[in-house]
Structure formats: C-alpha cells, structure tokens
C-alpha cells in the first residue's frame, strides 16, 4: 500500500510540474519595454482544462502527502510497554507483623 501510494505521489508531482510549466503566466503579455497592457484588467488566458487538471493534481498531491505521513508514522510504531517485560508479581505477606515491644528499662 505504501509503495503504490508513493508511486501515485511521485507521478502527481511530476505531472503537476509539467502542467504548471505549460500554462502561460499572468504577465506573459508584457514586453521588455512596457508594452502589452495591464494584466489586472486583461481577460484570463489559457484553457480551463489545464486549470482543472492543475487543481486535480494539487489535490492529489495534498491527499497523498497526508496519507504518506500517516502511514510513515505508524510503520515503526512501538510502545515502551510492548518492549519491556512486566515484572514478576511479589508474593503478598501472609499476616502483618506485630509492632515491636519496647525493651523494659534496666533497673539499677
């Protein structure tokens, strides 16, 4: 399961990089000497398919990142109580000991 998820994660990373590089940036219309207009009021360029595919790849990347983190954290999960043997139970005393009587004072 871990290796399949890692393969999907790597594939999503590579595809997302290529898809983002295929898209034109916001300032693609600007020239070196100030031509091209303002991109704030320009109509968006690029296909909606590439934008949707980028969103899907980003979602896939996020989900696989979270799942891989959870799987990696549980892979080596051990508790101290699982590795340390429990001590043997001590035998319970049969009867409590009576208190010691003080010695009688010495007579002169």
Secondary structure per residue as TSV (DSSP state, phi and psi in degrees):
chain	resnum	aa	ss	phi	psi
A	1	X	-	360.0	-43.1
A	2	X	H	-62.9	-43.0
A	3	X	H	-71.1	-35.2
A	4	X	H	-64.9	-44.5
A	5	X	H	-64.5	-36.7
A	6	X	H	-66.2	-39.3
A	7	X	H	-63.1	-43.2
A	8	X	H	-63.4	-39.8
A	9	X	H	-63.0	-46.0
A	10	X	H	-65.6	-41.4
A	11	X	H	-63.2	-41.2
A	12	X	H	-64.5	-38.5
A	13	X	H	-62.5	-48.4
A	14	X	H	-65.6	-44.8
A	15	X	H	-64.0	-38.7
A	16	X	H	-65.2	-38.6
A	17	X	H	-62.8	-46.5
A	18	X	H	-66.8	-38.7
A	19	X	H	-67.1	-39.9
A	20	X	H	-66.7	-37.4
A	21	X	H	-70.0	-26.8
A	22	X	H	-71.9	-27.7
A	23	X	S	-77.9	146.4
A	24	X	-	-79.6	141.9
A	25	X	-	-75.3	172.5
A	26	X	T	-65.1	-38.5
A	27	X	T	-94.1	26.2
A	28	X	T	-67.6	-22.3
A	29	X	T	-84.7	-9.8
A	30	X	-	-75.7	141.7
A	31	X	-	-99.8	172.3
A	32	X	T	-65.2	-35.3
A	33	X	T	-103.5	36.0
A	34	X	S	87.7	6.5
A	35	X	-	-85.5	169.9
A	36	X	S	105.3	-13.3
A	37	X	-	82.3	-177.8
A	38	X	-	-92.7	128.4
A	39	X	S	-80.2	-9.9
A	40	X	S	-67.8	-38.6
A	41	X	S	-101.6	2.5
A	42	X	S	-78.0	153.2
A	43	X	-	-72.0	146.0
A	44	X	-	-66.8	140.8
A	45	X	-	-111.2	167.0
A	46	X	S	98.0	158.6
A	47	X	-	-84.7	149.2
A	48	X	H	-71.7	-22.7
A	49	X	H	-63.9	-43.6
A	50	X	H	-65.9	-35.7
A	51	X	H	-68.3	-41.3
A	52	X	H	-67.5	-39.5
A	53	X	H	-65.4	-37.3
A	54	X	H	-64.2	-41.4
A	55	X	H	-64.7	-40.7
A	56	X	H	-65.2	-41.4
A	57	X	H	-67.5	-37.1
A	58	X	H	-66.2	-40.1
A	59	X	H	-64.9	-42.1
A	60	X	H	-62.6	-41.9
A	61	X	H	-61.3	-44.6
A	62	X	H	-65.5	-44.9
A	63	X	H	-67.0	-44.3
A	64	X	H	-66.9	-32.4
A	65	X	H	-63.3	-45.1
A	66	X	H	-65.2	-43.7
A	67	X	H	-65.6	-40.0
A	68	X	H	-65.3	-36.7
A	69	X	H	-64.4	-43.1
A	70	X	H	-65.7	-43.0
A	71	X	H	-67.6	-37.7
A	72	X	H	-67.8	-37.7
A	73	X	H	-68.0	-31.2
A	74	X	H	-91.3	-10.3
A	75	X	H	-63.9	-44.1
A	76	X	T	-105.6	27.0
A	77	X	-	-71.8	118.2
A	78	X	-	-140.7	147.4
A	79	X	-	-105.8	155.6
A	80	X	H	-64.5	-35.6
A	81	X	H	-68.2	-22.2
A	82	X	H	-79.2	-25.9
A	83	X	H	-97.6	-21.2
A	84	X	S	-101.4	130.4
A	85	X	-	-72.1	144.3
A	86	X	-	-72.2	139.9
A	87	X	-	-68.5	151.9
A	88	X	-	-68.7	143.6
A	89	X	-	-70.6	133.3
A	90	X	-	-77.4	142.1
A	91	X	-	-67.1	140.5
A	92	X	-	-77.2	142.1
A	93	X	-	-64.9	142.6
A	94	X	S	-73.4	-43.3
A	95	X	S	-146.0	146.2
A	96	X	-	-69.3	147.1
A	97	X	-	-78.5	139.4
A	98	X	-	-70.5	153.7
A	99	X	-	-68.4	146.3
A	100	X	-	-70.8	135.3
A	101	X	-	-84.7	138.7
A	102	X	-	-68.6	146.3
A	103	X	-	-69.1	146.4
A	104	X	-	-70.0	143.4
A	105	X	-	-65.2	144.9
A	106	X	-	-70.9	136.8
A	107	X	-	-93.0	137.1
A	108	X	-	-83.1	360.0
